[in-house]
Amino acid sequence: MTNPEKINDDMLEKVVGGILTPDQALTRALEDARVTNPDFVKHVQLDYEHGRQVYEVKFYKDRFEYEYDIDAENGAVLKFEKDYD
């Protein structure tokens, strides 16, 4: 039996279709909101909207609720809402 080939980052991108990881999507949303340390991350969820993969990101900081839709392919912010909770 031969050892399986280890998967490197380039190979992994091909396997998952070259999309952002959930951590990368969260980082993108935090950067856009200029938040360095959220109080609570509710979810980072991959979904399909209008034929594209989108991460839905929701987190809280200083009693504000932040909601983002991040394009999973290129990291673009598609939607942003900030509400006082």
PDB file of N, CA, C and O in Angstrom, chain B, residues numbered from 101:
ATOM      1  N   MET B 101       0.849  -1.181   0.000  1.00  0.00           N
ATOM      2  CA  MET B 101       0.000   0.000   0.000  1.00  0.00           C
ATOM      3  C   MET B 101       0.891   1.239   0.000  1.00  0.00           C
ATOM      4  O   MET B 101       1.850   1.312   0.768  1.00  0.00           O
ATOM      5  N   THR B 102       0.586   2.202  -0.845  1.00  0.00           N
ATOM      6  CA  THR B 102       1.380   3.425  -0.932  1.00  0.00           C
ATOM      7  C   THR B 102       0.773   4.493  -0.040  1.00  0.00           C
ATOM      8  O   THR B 102      -0.418   4.464   0.268  1.00  0.00           O
ATOM      9  N   ASN B 103       1.611   5.435   0.367  1.00  0.00           N
ATOM     10  CA  ASN B 103       1.128   6.549   1.185  1.00  0.00           C
ATOM     11  C   ASN B 103       0.342   7.512   0.314  1.00  0.00           C
ATOM     12  O   ASN B 103       0.763   7.829  -0.799  1.00  0.00           O
ATOM     13  N   PRO B 104      -0.793   7.979   0.807  1.00  0.00           N
ATOM     14  CA  PRO B 104      -1.544   8.975   0.018  1.00  0.00           C
ATOM     15  C   PRO B 104      -0.763  10.273  -0.053  1.00  0.00           C
ATOM     16  O   PRO B 104      -0.011  10.615   0.860  1.00  0.00           O
ATOM     17  N   GLU B 105      -0.950  10.985  -1.141  1.00  0.00           N
ATOM     18  CA  GLU B 105      -0.271  12.267  -1.327  1.00  0.00           C
ATOM     19  C   GLU B 105      -0.879  13.297  -0.391  1.00  0.00           C
ATOM     20  O   GLU B 105      -2.099  13.383  -0.251  1.00  0.00           O
ATOM     21  N   LYS B 106      -0.023  14.072   0.244  1.00  0.00           N
ATOM     22  CA  LYS B 106      -0.525  15.133   1.114  1.00  0.00           C
ATOM     23  C   LYS B 106      -1.120  16.244   0.261  1.00  0.00           C
ATOM     24  O   LYS B 106      -0.615  16.552  -0.818  1.00  0.00           O
ATOM     25  N   ILE B 107      -2.185  16.834   0.750  1.00  0.00           N
ATOM     26  CA  ILE B 107      -2.853  17.899   0.012  1.00  0.00           C
ATOM     27  C   ILE B 107      -2.253  19.235   0.435  1.00  0.00           C
ATOM     28  O   ILE B 107      -2.232  19.568   1.620  1.00  0.00           O
ATOM     29  N   ASN B 108      -1.769  19.995  -0.540  1.00  0.00           N
ATOM     30  CA  ASN B 108      -1.257  21.340  -0.244  1.00  0.00           C
ATOM     31  C   ASN B 108      -2.350  22.374  -0.516  1.00  0.00           C
ATOM     32  O   ASN B 108      -3.441  22.022  -0.964  1.00  0.00           O
ATOM     33  N   ASP B 109      -2.060  23.645  -0.247  1.00  0.00           N
ATOM     34  CA  ASP B 109      -3.067  24.700  -0.392  1.00  0.00           C
ATOM     35  C   ASP B 109      -3.601  24.820  -1.815  1.00  0.00           C
ATOM     36  O   ASP B 109      -4.798  25.030  -2.008  1.00  0.00           O
ATOM     37  N   ASP B 110      -2.725  24.690  -2.821  1.00  0.00           N
ATOM     38  CA  ASP B 110      -3.184  24.795  -4.212  1.00  0.00           C
ATOM     39  C   ASP B 110      -4.151  23.675  -4.551  1.00  0.00           C
ATOM     40  O   ASP B 110      -5.165  23.898  -5.213  1.00  0.00           O
ATOM     41  N   MET B 111      -3.836  22.472  -4.095  1.00  0.00           N
ATOM     42  CA  MET B 111      -4.716  21.336  -4.365  1.00  0.00           C
ATOM     43  C   MET B 111      -6.042  21.500  -3.632  1.00  0.00           C
ATOM     44  O   MET B 111      -7.102  21.174  -4.167  1.00  0.00           O
ATOM     45  N   LEU B 112      -5.975  22.006  -2.409  1.00  0.00           N
ATOM     46  CA  LEU B 112      -7.190  22.193  -1.630  1.00  0.00           C
ATOM     47  C   LEU B 112      -8.123  23.184  -2.307  1.00  0.00           C
ATOM     48  O   LEU B 112      -9.337  22.978  -2.324  1.00  0.00           O
ATOM     49  N   GLU B 113      -7.573  24.255  -2.865  1.00  0.00           N
ATOM     50  CA  GLU B 113      -8.405  25.229  -3.577  1.00  0.00           C
ATOM     51  C   GLU B 113      -9.139  24.569  -4.735  1.00  0.00           C
ATOM     52  O   GLU B 113     -10.299  24.887  -4.996  1.00  0.00           O
ATOM     53  N   LYS B 114      -8.481  23.663  -5.422  1.00  0.00           N
ATOM     54  CA  LYS B 114      -9.128  22.973  -6.542  1.00  0.00           C
ATOM     55  C   LYS B 114     -10.225  22.044  -6.037  1.00  0.00           C
ATOM     56  O   LYS B 114     -11.260  21.896  -6.688  1.00  0.00           O
ATOM     57  N   VAL B 115     -10.009  21.417  -4.885  1.00  0.00           N
ATOM     58  CA  VAL B 115     -10.992  20.498  -4.331  1.00  0.00           C
ATOM     59  C   VAL B 115     -12.246  21.237  -3.894  1.00  0.00           C
ATOM     60  O   VAL B 115     -13.352  20.767  -4.158  1.00  0.00           O
ATOM     61  N   VAL B 116     -12.106  22.373  -3.238  1.00  0.00           N
ATOM     62  CA  VAL B 116     -13.262  23.101  -2.729  1.00  0.00           C
ATOM     63  C   VAL B 116     -13.741  24.186  -3.687  1.00  0.00           C
ATOM     64  O   VAL B 116     -14.632  24.963  -3.344  1.00  0.00           O
ATOM     65  N   GLY B 117     -13.172  24.247  -4.856  1.00  0.00           N
ATOM     66  CA  GLY B 117     -13.643  25.199  -5.852  1.00  0.00           C
ATOM     67  C   GLY B 117     -13.052  26.581  -5.715  1.00  0.00           C
ATOM     68  O   GLY B 117     -13.574  27.530  -6.300  1.00  0.00           O
ATOM     69  N   GLY B 118     -11.979  26.723  -4.959  1.00  0.00           N
ATOM     70  CA  GLY B 118     -11.320  28.017  -4.841  1.00  0.00           C
ATOM     71  C   GLY B 118     -12.103  29.034  -4.053  1.00  0.00           C
ATOM     72  O   GLY B 118     -12.000  30.231  -4.320  1.00  0.00           O
ATOM     73  N   ILE B 119     -12.892  28.586  -3.080  1.00  0.00           N
ATOM     74  CA  ILE B 119     -13.664  29.538  -2.287  1.00  0.00           C
ATOM     75  C   ILE B 119     -12.937  29.864  -0.990  1.00  0.00           C
ATOM     76  O   ILE B 119     -12.036  29.143  -0.562  1.00  0.00           O
ATOM     77  N   LEU B 120     -13.347  30.958  -0.381  1.00  0.00           N
ATOM     78  CA  LEU B 120     -12.806  31.347   0.911  1.00  0.00           C
ATOM     79  C   LEU B 120     -13.180  30.311   1.969  1.00  0.00           C
ATOM     80  O   LEU B 120     -14.186  29.612   1.843  1.00  0.00           O
ATOM     81  N   THR B 121     -12.371  30.224   2.992  1.00  0.00           N
ATOM     82  CA  THR B 121     -12.732  29.411   4.151  1.00  0.00           C
ATOM     83  C   THR B 121     -13.658  30.235   5.034  1.00  0.00           C
ATOM     84  O   THR B 121     -13.728  31.453   4.873  1.00  0.00           O
ATOM     85  N   PRO B 122     -14.368  29.603   5.961  1.00  0.00           N
ATOM     86  CA  PRO B 122     -15.197  30.377   6.888  1.00  0.00           C
ATOM     87  C   PRO B 122     -14.374  31.402   7.680  1.00  0.00           C
ATOM     88  O   PRO B 122     -14.842  32.517   7.914  1.00  0.00           O
ATOM     89  N   ASP B 123     -13.165  31.040   8.092  1.00  0.00           N
ATOM     90  CA  ASP B 123     -12.310  31.982   8.830  1.00  0.00           C
ATOM     91  C   ASP B 123     -11.945  33.192   7.975  1.00  0.00           C
ATOM     92  O   ASP B 123     -11.912  34.316   8.475  1.00  0.00           O
ATOM     93  N   GLN B 124     -11.672  32.969   6.693  1.00  0.00           N
ATOM     94  CA  GLN B 124     -11.346  34.075   5.800  1.00  0.00           C
ATOM     95  C   GLN B 124     -12.550  34.996   5.604  1.00  0.00           C
ATOM     96  O   GLN B 124     -12.400  36.216   5.548  1.00  0.00           O
ATOM     97  N   ALA B 125     -13.745  34.409   5.501  1.00  0.00           N
ATOM     98  CA  ALA B 125     -14.962  35.219   5.356  1.00  0.00           C
ATOM     99  C   ALA B 125     -15.202  36.056   6.609  1.00  0.00           C
ATOM    100  O   ALA B 125     -15.561  37.229   6.512  1.00  0.00           O
ATOM    101  N   LEU B 126     -15.005  35.459   7.784  1.00  0.00           N
ATOM    102  CA  LEU B 126     -15.161  36.204   9.028  1.00  0.00           C
ATOM    103  C   LEU B 126     -14.135  37.328   9.108  1.00  0.00           C
ATOM    104  O   LEU B 126     -14.470  38.451   9.484  1.00  0.00           O
ATOM    105  N   THR B 127     -12.903  37.035   8.761  1.00  0.00           N
ATOM    106  CA  THR B 127     -11.850  38.057   8.784  1.00  0.00           C
ATOM    107  C   THR B 127     -12.199  39.210   7.858  1.00  0.00           C
ATOM    108  O   THR B 127     -11.992  40.371   8.210  1.00  0.00           O
ATOM    109  N   ARG B 128     -12.725  38.905   6.682  1.00  0.00           N
ATOM    110  CA  ARG B 128     -13.114  39.951   5.719  1.00  0.00           C
ATOM    111  C   ARG B 128     -14.199  40.848   6.307  1.00  0.00           C
ATOM    112  O   ARG B 128     -14.137  42.071   6.178  1.00  0.00           O
ATOM    113  N   ALA B 129     -15.202  40.232   6.958  1.00  0.00           N
ATOM    114  CA  ALA B 129     -16.284  41.009   7.561  1.00  0.00           C
ATOM    115  C   ALA B 129     -15.758  41.868   8.715  1.00  0.00           C
ATOM    116  O   ALA B 129     -16.131  43.035   8.836  1.00  0.00           O
ATOM    117  N   LEU B 130     -14.901  41.303   9.556  1.00  0.00           N
ATOM    118  CA  LEU B 130     -14.346  42.055  10.679  1.00  0.00           C
ATOM    119  C   LEU B 130     -13.507  43.229  10.192  1.00  0.00           C
ATOM    120  O   LEU B 130     -13.568  44.319  10.761  1.00  0.00           O
ATOM    121  N   GLU B 131     -12.726  43.008   9.140  1.00  0.00           N
ATOM    122  CA  GLU B 131     -11.921  44.102   8.576  1.00  0.00           C
ATOM    123  C   GLU B 131     -12.812  45.222   8.064  1.00  0.00           C
ATOM    124  O   GLU B 131     -12.541  46.399   8.304  1.00  0.00           O
ATOM    125  N   ASP B 132     -13.877  44.853   7.356  1.00  0.00           N
ATOM    126  CA  ASP B 132     -14.774  45.863   6.807  1.00  0.00           C
ATOM    127  C   ASP B 132     -15.461  46.658   7.923  1.00  0.00           C
ATOM    128  O   ASP B 132     -15.659  47.867   7.801  1.00  0.00           O
ATOM    129  N   ALA B 133     -15.822  45.971   9.006  1.00  0.00           N
ATOM    130  CA  ALA B 133     -16.489  46.630  10.128  1.00  0.00           C
ATOM    131  C   ALA B 133     -15.507  47.353  11.042  1.00  0.00           C
ATOM    132  O   ALA B 133     -15.913  48.082  11.947  1.00  0.00           O
ATOM    133  N   ARG B 134     -14.216  47.147  10.801  1.00  0.00           N
ATOM    134  CA  ARG B 134     -13.161  47.702  11.656  1.00  0.00           C
ATOM    135  C   ARG B 134     -13.309  47.229  13.098  1.00  0.00           C
ATOM    136  O   ARG B 134     -13.139  47.993  14.048  1.00  0.00           O
ATOM    137  N   VAL B 135     -13.630  45.943  13.229  1.00  0.00           N
ATOM    138  CA  VAL B 135     -13.756  45.292  14.535  1.00  0.00           C
ATOM    139  C   VAL B 135     -12.610  44.306  14.663  1.00  0.00           C
ATOM    140  O   VAL B 135     -12.418  43.451  13.799  1.00  0.00           O
ATOM    141  N   THR B 136     -11.841  44.426  15.752  1.00  0.00           N
ATOM    142  CA  THR B 136     -10.693  43.531  15.925  1.00  0.00           C
ATOM    143  C   THR B 136     -10.996  42.347  16.821  1.00  0.00           C
ATOM    144  O   THR B 136     -10.367  41.296  16.689  1.00  0.00           O
ATOM    145  N   ASN B 137     -11.935  42.494  17.719  1.00  0.00           N
ATOM    146  CA  ASN B 137     -12.206  41.436  18.666  1.00  0.00           C
ATOM    147  C   ASN B 137     -13.705  41.388  18.962  1.00  0.00           C
ATOM    148  O   ASN B 137     -14.157  42.052  19.895  1.00  0.00           O
ATOM    149  N   PRO B 138     -14.494  40.619  18.191  1.00  0.00           N
ATOM    150  CA  PRO B 138     -15.940  40.602  18.421  1.00  0.00           C
ATOM    151  C   PRO B 138     -16.268  39.986  19.784  1.00  0.00           C
ATOM    152  O   PRO B 138     -15.537  39.136  20.292  1.00  0.00           O
ATOM    153  N   ASP B 139     -17.381  40.435  20.360  1.00  0.00           N
ATOM    154  CA  ASP B 139     -17.832  39.865  21.628  1.00  0.00           C
ATOM    155  C   ASP B 139     -18.362  38.453  21.435  1.00  0.00           C
ATOM    156  O   ASP B 139     -18.172  37.591  22.293  1.00  0.00           O
ATOM    157  N   PHE B 140     -19.031  38.213  20.302  1.00  0.00           N
ATOM    158  CA  PHE B 140     -19.648  36.915  20.040  1.00  0.00           C
ATOM    159  C   PHE B 140     -19.857  36.760  18.537  1.00  0.00           C
ATOM    160  O   PHE B 140     -20.377  37.666  17.886  1.00  0.00           O
ATOM    161  N   VAL B 141     -19.459  35.632  17.991  1.00  0.00           N
ATOM    162  CA  VAL B 141     -19.724  35.306  16.589  1.00  0.00           C
ATOM    163  C   VAL B 141     -20.878  34.315  16.576  1.00  0.00           C
ATOM    164  O   VAL B 141     -20.746  33.190  17.058  1.00  0.00           O
ATOM    165  N   LYS B 142     -22.012  34.740  16.021  1.00  0.00           N
ATOM    166  CA  LYS B 142     -23.191  33.875  16.006  1.00  0.00           C
ATOM    167  C   LYS B 142     -23.062  32.787  14.952  1.00  0.00           C
ATOM    168  O   LYS B 142     -23.288  31.612  15.242  1.00  0.00           O
ATOM    169  N   HIS B 143     -22.697  33.172  13.719  1.00  0.00           N
ATOM    170  CA  HIS B 143     -22.491  32.153  12.684  1.00  0.00           C
ATOM    171  C   HIS B 143     -21.724  32.702  11.491  1.00  0.00           C
ATOM    172  O   HIS B 143     -21.720  33.899  11.205  1.00  0.00           O
ATOM    173  N   VAL B 144     -21.078  31.767  10.815  1.00  0.00           N
ATOM    174  CA  VAL B 144     -20.460  31.990   9.506  1.00  0.00           C
ATOM    175  C   VAL B 144     -20.907  30.794   8.682  1.00  0.00           C
ATOM    176  O   VAL B 144     -20.415  29.680   8.862  1.00  0.00           O
ATOM    177  N   GLN B 145     -21.844  31.038   7.778  1.00  0.00           N
ATOM    178  CA  GLN B 145     -22.523  29.943   7.098  1.00  0.00           C
ATOM    179  C   GLN B 145     -22.464  30.127   5.585  1.00  0.00           C
ATOM    180  O   GLN B 145     -22.776  31.197   5.063  1.00  0.00           O
ATOM    181  N   LEU B 146     -22.062  29.072   4.894  1.00  0.00           N
ATOM    182  CA  LEU B 146     -22.006  29.104   3.433  1.00  0.00           C
ATOM    183  C   LEU B 146     -23.389  28.822   2.877  1.00  0.00           C
ATOM    184  O   LEU B 146     -24.060  27.881   3.301  1.00  0.00           O
ATOM    185  N   ASP B 147     -23.813  29.646   1.918  1.00  0.00           N
ATOM    186  CA  ASP B 147     -25.140  29.528   1.339  1.00  0.00           C
ATOM    187  C   ASP B 147     -25.057  29.892  -0.143  1.00  0.00           C
ATOM    188  O   ASP B 147     -24.022  30.362  -0.614  1.00  0.00           O
ATOM    189  N   TYR B 148     -26.132  29.676  -0.861  1.00  0.00           N
ATOM    190  CA  TYR B 148     -26.245  30.104  -2.254  1.00  0.00           C
ATOM    191  C   TYR B 148     -27.273  31.215  -2.337  1.00  0.00           C
ATOM    192  O   TYR B 148     -28.381  31.080  -1.818  1.00  0.00           O
ATOM    193  N   GLU B 149     -26.911  32.316  -2.987  1.00  0.00           N
ATOM    194  CA  GLU B 149     -27.843  33.403  -3.240  1.00  0.00           C
ATOM    195  C   GLU B 149     -27.633  33.899  -4.655  1.00  0.00           C
ATOM    196  O   GLU B 149     -26.513  34.230  -5.045  1.00  0.00           O
ATOM    197  N   HIS B 150     -28.698  33.950  -5.414  1.00  0.00           N
ATOM    198  CA  HIS B 150     -28.667  34.451  -6.788  1.00  0.00           C
ATOM    199  C   HIS B 150     -27.597  33.729  -7.619  1.00  0.00           C
ATOM    200  O   HIS B 150     -26.897  34.352  -8.418  1.00  0.00           O
ATOM    201  N   GLY B 151     -27.480  32.417  -7.422  1.00  0.00           N
ATOM    202  CA  GLY B 151     -26.578  31.609  -8.235  1.00  0.00           C
ATOM    203  C   GLY B 151     -25.113  31.674  -7.841  1.00  0.00           C
ATOM    204  O   GLY B 151     -24.265  31.183  -8.585  1.00  0.00           O
ATOM    205  N   ARG B 152     -24.788  32.261  -6.703  1.00  0.00           N
ATOM    206  CA  ARG B 152     -23.391  32.314  -6.266  1.00  0.00           C
ATOM    207  C   ARG B 152     -23.286  31.881  -4.813  1.00  0.00           C
ATOM    208  O   ARG B 152     -24.245  31.969  -4.046  1.00  0.00           O
ATOM    209  N   GLN B 153     -22.091  31.407  -4.452  1.00  0.00           N
ATOM    210  CA  GLN B 153     -21.845  31.016  -3.072  1.00  0.00           C
ATOM    211  C   GLN B 153     -21.528  32.252  -2.242  1.00  0.00           C
ATOM    212  O   GLN B 153     -20.695  33.078  -2.615  1.00  0.00           O
ATOM    213  N   VAL B 154     -22.210  32.357  -1.111  1.00  0.00           N
ATOM    214  CA  VAL B 154     -22.099  33.521  -0.253  1.00  0.00           C
ATOM    215  C   VAL B 154     -21.993  33.040   1.195  1.00  0.00           C
ATOM    216  O   VAL B 154     -22.707  32.131   1.618  1.00  0.00           O
ATOM    217  N   TYR B 155     -21.094  33.667   1.937  1.00  0.00           N
ATOM    218  CA  TYR B 155     -21.044  33.424   3.374  1.00  0.00           C
ATOM    219  C   TYR B 155     -21.927  34.435   4.080  1.00  0.00           C
ATOM    220  O   TYR B 155     -21.800  35.642   3.871  1.00  0.00           O
ATOM    221  N   GLU B 156     -22.819  33.935   4.915  1.00  0.00           N
ATOM    222  CA  GLU B 156     -23.599  34.789   5.791  1.00  0.00           C
ATOM    223  C   GLU B 156     -22.847  34.849   7.116  1.00  0.00           C
ATOM    224  O   GLU B 156     -22.618  33.820   7.751  1.00  0.00           O
ATOM    225  N   VAL B 157     -22.465  36.051   7.530  1.00  0.00           N
ATOM    226  CA  VAL B 157     -21.664  36.244   8.732  1.00  0.00           C
ATOM    227  C   VAL B 157     -22.442  37.148   9.686  1.00  0.00           C
ATOM    228  O   VAL B 157     -22.919  38.214   9.296  1.00  0.00           O
ATOM    229  N   LYS B 158     -22.565  36.709  10.939  1.00  0.00           N
ATOM    230  CA  LYS B 158     -23.238  37.526  11.949  1.00  0.00           C
ATOM    231  C   LYS B 158     -22.397  37.506  13.217  1.00  0.00           C
ATOM    232  O   LYS B 158     -22.006  36.445  13.704  1.00  0.00           O
ATOM    233  N   PHE B 159     -22.124  38.710  13.749  1.00  0.00           N
ATOM    234  CA  PHE B 159     -21.370  38.813  14.989  1.00  0.00           C
ATOM    235  C   PHE B 159     -21.816  40.047  15.768  1.00  0.00           C
ATOM    236  O   PHE B 159     -22.525  40.907  15.247  1.00  0.00           O
ATOM    237  N   TYR B 160     -21.386  40.114  17.021  1.00  0.00           N
ATOM    238  CA  TYR B 160     -21.764  41.194  17.922  1.00  0.00           C
ATOM    239  C   TYR B 160     -20.525  41.859  18.508  1.00  0.00           C
ATOM    240  O   TYR B 160     -19.530  41.201  18.813  1.00  0.00           O
ATOM    241  N   LYS B 161     -20.605  43.172  18.658  1.00  0.00           N
ATOM    242  CA  LYS B 161     -19.544  43.937  19.295  1.00  0.00           C
ATOM    243  C   LYS B 161     -20.162  45.175  19.943  1.00  0.00           C
ATOM    244  O   LYS B 161     -20.853  45.951  19.282  1.00  0.00           O
ATOM    245  N   ASP B 162     -19.908  45.352  21.246  1.00  0.00           N
ATOM    246  CA  ASP B 162     -20.390  46.528  21.985  1.00  0.00           C
ATOM    247  C   ASP B 162     -21.876  46.789  21.771  1.00  0.00           C
ATOM    248  O   ASP B 162     -22.284  47.915  21.490  1.00  0.00           O
ATOM    249  N   ARG B 163     -22.667  45.751  21.906  1.00  0.00           N
ATOM    250  CA  ARG B 163     -24.136  45.795  21.794  1.00  0.00           C
ATOM    251  C   ARG B 163     -24.644  46.103  20.386  1.00  0.00           C
ATOM    252  O   ARG B 163     -25.829  46.386  20.209  1.00  0.00           O
ATOM    253  N   PHE B 164     -23.775  46.052  19.396  1.00  0.00           N
ATOM    254  CA  PHE B 164     -24.193  46.187  18.003  1.00  0.00           C
ATOM    255  C   PHE B 164     -24.167  44.805  17.350  1.00  0.00           C
ATOM    256  O   PHE B 164     -23.276  43.993  17.600  1.00  0.00           O
ATOM    257  N   GLU B 165     -25.167  44.566  16.510  1.00  0.00           N
ATOM    258  CA  GLU B 165     -25.238  43.337  15.731  1.00  0.00           C
ATOM    259  C   GLU B 165     -24.796  43.663  14.304  1.00  0.00           C
ATOM    260  O   GLU B 165     -25.319  44.588  13.683  1.00  0.00           O
ATOM    261  N   TYR B 166     -23.847  42.911  13.799  1.00  0.00           N
ATOM    262  CA  TYR B 166     -23.337  43.093  12.444  1.00  0.00           C
ATOM    263  C   TYR B 166     -23.745  41.881  11.610  1.00  0.00           C
ATOM    264  O   TYR B 166     -23.583  40.739  12.039  1.00  0.00           O
ATOM    265  N   GLU B 167     -24.275  42.141  10.418  1.00  0.00           N
ATOM    266  CA  GLU B 167     -24.620  41.073   9.485  1.00  0.00           C
ATOM    267  C   GLU B 167     -23.984  41.376   8.142  1.00  0.00           C
ATOM    268  O   GLU B 167     -24.103  42.481   7.613  1.00  0.00           O
ATOM    269  N   TYR B 168     -23.304  40.369   7.599  1.00  0.00           N
ATOM    270  CA  TYR B 168     -22.622  40.515   6.318  1.00  0.00           C
ATOM    271  C   TYR B 168     -22.982  39.370   5.395  1.00  0.00           C
ATOM    272  O   TYR B 168     -23.229  38.251   5.845  1.00  0.00           O
ATOM    273  N   ASP B 169     -23.011  39.651   4.111  1.00  0.00           N
ATOM    274  CA  ASP B 169     -22.959  38.643   3.062  1.00  0.00           C
ATOM    275  C   ASP B 169     -21.652  38.881   2.333  1.00  0.00           C
ATOM    276  O   ASP B 169     -21.420  39.960   1.789  1.00  0.00           O
ATOM    277  N   ILE B 170     -20.795  37.860   2.325  1.00  0.00           N
ATOM    278  CA  ILE B 170     -19.477  37.935   1.709  1.00  0.00           C
ATOM    279  C   ILE B 170     -19.427  36.969   0.545  1.00  0.00           C
ATOM    280  O   ILE B 170     -19.721  35.785   0.710  1.00  0.00           O
ATOM    281  N   ASP B 171     -19.056  37.460  -0.647  1.00  0.00           N
ATOM    282  CA  ASP B 171     -18.902  36.591  -1.815  1.00  0.00           C
ATOM    283  C   ASP B 171     -17.822  35.564  -1.505  1.00  0.00           C
ATOM    284  O   ASP B 171     -16.685  35.924  -1.199  1.00  0.00           O
ATOM    285  N   ALA B 172     -18.174  34.290  -1.585  1.00  0.00           N
ATOM    286  CA  ALA B 172     -17.258  33.214  -1.202  1.00  0.00           C
ATOM    287  C   ALA B 172     -16.124  33.037  -2.197  1.00  0.00           C
ATOM    288  O   ALA B 172     -15.117  32.404  -1.878  1.00  0.00           O
ATOM    289  N   GLU B 173     -16.269  33.581  -3.390  1.00  0.00           N
ATOM    290  CA  GLU B 173     -15.239  33.401  -4.408  1.00  0.00           C
ATOM    291  C   GLU B 173     -14.170  34.492  -4.346  1.00  0.00           C
ATOM    292  O   GLU B 173     -12.979  34.207  -4.473  1.00  0.00           O
ATOM    293  N   ASN B 174     -14.597  35.741  -4.149  1.00  0.00           N
ATOM    294  CA  ASN B 174     -13.621  36.832  -4.223  1.00  0.00           C
ATOM    295  C   ASN B 174     -13.543  37.702  -2.965  1.00  0.00           C
ATOM    296  O   ASN B 174     -12.732  38.626  -2.904  1.00  0.00           O
ATOM    297  N   GLY B 175     -14.385  37.413  -1.954  1.00  0.00           N
ATOM    298  CA  GLY B 175     -14.325  38.158  -0.704  1.00  0.00           C
ATOM    299  C   GLY B 175     -15.015  39.509  -0.719  1.00  0.00           C
ATOM    300  O   GLY B 175     -14.887  40.275   0.236  1.00  0.00           O
ATOM    301  N   ALA B 176     -15.738  39.816  -1.775  1.00  0.00           N
ATOM    302  CA  ALA B 176     -16.431  41.108  -1.852  1.00  0.00           C
ATOM    303  C   ALA B 176     -17.586  41.156  -0.854  1.00  0.00           C
ATOM    304  O   ALA B 176     -18.278  40.162  -0.636  1.00  0.00           O
ATOM    305  N   VAL B 177     -17.779  42.325  -0.256  1.00  0.00           N
ATOM    306  CA  VAL B 177     -18.912  42.545   0.639  1.00  0.00           C
ATOM    307  C   VAL B 177     -20.135  42.808  -0.233  1.00  0.00           C
ATOM    308  O   VAL B 177     -20.173  43.781  -0.985  1.00  0.00           O
ATOM    309  N   LEU B 178     -21.126  41.940  -0.126  1.00  0.00           N
ATOM    310  CA  LEU B 178     -22.340  42.065  -0.927  1.00  0.00           C
ATOM    311  C   LEU B 178     -23.464  42.747  -0.159  1.00  0.00           C
ATOM    312  O   LEU B 178     -24.319  43.413  -0.743  1.00  0.00           O
ATOM    313  N   LYS B 179     -23.447  42.569   1.171  1.00  0.00           N
ATOM    314  CA  LYS B 179     -24.493  43.158   2.003  1.00  0.00           C
ATOM    315  C   LYS B 179     -23.911  43.426   3.383  1.00  0.00           C
ATOM    316  O   LYS B 179     -23.089  42.660   3.886  1.00  0.00           O
ATOM    317  N   PHE B 180     -24.353  44.536   3.989  1.00  0.00           N
ATOM    318  CA  PHE B 180     -23.890  44.882   5.321  1.00  0.00           C
ATOM    319  C   PHE B 180     -25.025  45.553   6.077  1.00  0.00           C
ATOM    320  O   PHE B 180     -25.682  46.453   5.554  1.00  0.00           O
ATOM    321  N   GLU B 181     -25.254  45.113   7.311  1.00  0.00           N
ATOM    322  CA  GLU B 181     -26.224  45.758   8.191  1.00  0.00           C
ATOM    323  C   GLU B 181     -25.616  45.837   9.582  1.00  0.00           C
ATOM    324  O   GLU B 181     -24.930  44.919  10.032  1.00  0.00           O
ATOM    325  N   LYS B 182     -25.879  46.946  10.251  1.00  0.00           N
ATOM    326  CA  LYS B 182     -25.428  47.135  11.630  1.00  0.00           C
ATOM    327  C   LYS B 182     -26.590  47.708  12.422  1.00  0.00           C
ATOM    328  O   LYS B 182     -27.108  48.776  12.096  1.00  0.00           O
ATOM    329  N   ASP B 183     -26.996  46.994  13.459  1.00  0.00           N
ATOM    330  CA  ASP B 183     -28.126  47.404  14.272  1.00  0.00           C
ATOM    331  C   ASP B 183     -27.740  47.406  15.741  1.00  0.00           C
ATOM    332  O   ASP B 183     -26.965  46.561  16.191  1.00  0.00           O
ATOM    333  N   TYR B 184     -28.285  48.361  16.488  1.00  0.00           N
ATOM    334  CA  TYR B 184     -28.085  48.386  17.930  1.00  0.00           C
ATOM    335  C   TYR B 184     -28.983  47.348  18.543  1.00  0.00           C
ATOM    336  O   TYR B 184     -30.189  47.349  18.297  1.00  0.00           O
ATOM    337  N   ASP B 185     -28.423  46.463  19.337  1.00  0.00           N
ATOM    338  CA  ASP B 185     -29.192  45.364  19.906  1.00  0.00           C
ATOM    339  C   ASP B 185     -29.635  45.681  21.307  1.00  0.00           C
ATOM    340  O   ASP B 185     -30.298  44.863  21.945  1.00  0.00           O
TER     341      ASP B 185
END
